């Protein structure tokens, strides 16, 4: 193996973007404070999560556009979840701010195995399957699950297999 550092040759690194992470953290904050007296201001979300307020405002607008939050303007205004936390998945949140969850922007496998380049279709199928696995895995977690974990009332997470 030599002096090479890092993961082995079969390690695959798939990342959730900063926007996806921030969006998830913002909505988790709303879910954790669901019993508050009213909508939560962007400033309060930023203070509780440590996220930069200007960037958070942009993310919340995208989440509103996706129907995951509702907003109220004016004094006492802010954001609330548009649906119960148990009905909002991490996959929906990430997709709302990042677009479709994919393993890469490689396109779709060609019809009937016809490819422009050697082996291309085989790999496109694999990348498509990886993206589907990512979507499915993120969709298996709801904000409600995250609230339970944050409050210490959920079972520990099982390791990924």
N, C-alpha and C positions, 0 to 999 in steps of 0.2 A: 504494500500500500504506500510506502514511501513516507515523506514528511508532509504530505498534503493534509490540510486541515479541512474540517467541514463534513457534511454528511456523505454517505456512500453514494455510489453511482445511481442508485434507484430511488433516492430521496426526491420527492416532488414537493415544491413549496408553492402553495396557492394562498394568496393573500386576500383579506378583506381590506378594502381601501380605508384611508383615514376617514373619509366621508361616511362610509358604512359603519365604522366603529363609533364615530361621534353621533350619528343618527341613532344607533342602538343605545348608546349611553343616555342620550337626551330622552328617549322614550321610556327607558327603564326608570329614569328619574321621575317622569310624570306618573308612571305606574306605581312607584314606591310611595308617592304622595297623593294617591288617587282620592283619599278622604279629606283633602284640604278644603278650605272654604270656597274655593272657586278656581278659575283658570290660573295657571302658573306663568309668571312673566319670564321672558327670555333671560332677563338679568338673574332671576332666582335659579333658573336651570343652569346658567353659566356658572354661578357661584357654587352650586351644589356639585357640579360635575367637573369643574376646573377647565371647561372648554371656552375658547375665545368667543365672546359674544357676537362680533360681526359675522364670523363664519357660521356660528350656530343659527343666526337669523336666516341665512341662506338655506341651511339644511332643513330648518323647520318649514320654510316655504315649500321646499320640494316634498316634504312629508305631508304637508297640507294638500298639495296638488295631487298626491297619490291617495288622498282620503284616509290617511292614518291618524291625523290630528285635525282638530277644529280650533279656530281662533276667535277671540273676542277683542275688539278694539276698545281703546279708551281707558279711563280710570278703572282699575280692577280687572283689566284685560290680560290676555295671555293665551296659553294653549292648554287644551285638554285632549286626552285620547278620544278618537272618533268611535272606537269600538272597545269592548272589554279587552283587558290585557291577555286573557286566555284565548282570544281570537286573532291576535296579531303575531305573526311569526317573524323570526329573525330574517328569514329569506325575503319576506315582503319588505322589511325595512331596508335591507341592503339593496334590493332591486329598485326601490323607490328613489334612492339617491345615486346609484351606480349604473342602473340599467340592468339588462339581463345578466344573470349569474352564469358565467362561462369559464372554461379553463383556459381559453385563449381566443383570439379573434382570427380563426383560421378558415371560417366558412363551413358549409355543410358538405357531408360526403356526397359525391357525385352519384347520379342514378345508375343502376345496373353495373356498378363497378368500373365504369369508364372514367379514367383519370388522365390528367394532363401530364403527370410525372410519376415515375416509378414509386410505388408504395404509398402515394399520397392518400388514397381513399382509406386504406387500412388505418393510418394514423388519424385521419379526420374522424373516423368512427370512435377511436379510443378517446380523443379529446372531447368529443361529444358526450361519451359515457361518463368521463370525469366531471364534466360540467353538470350533468344530470345528478350525479352522486352528491356534488356540492349543494345543488339546489334542494335536493331531497333532505340532506342532513340539516341544513339551515332551517328548512320548513318544519323539521321535527321539534324545534324549540320555539316556545311562545314567550311573550313578555311575562305572562303569568308564571311560567316555569322559572324565569330569571328572577322574578320577585321572590318566589319561594326560596330559591338558592341564596339570594342576597340576604334574606331574613333568617337563613339557617334552618328552614323548615322542610327542605327537600332532601332526598337521598343524594349521596355523593354521585358525581358523574362517573359513568363507566368509561374505561379507557377505549379509545378508538381502536377498531380492529381492522 
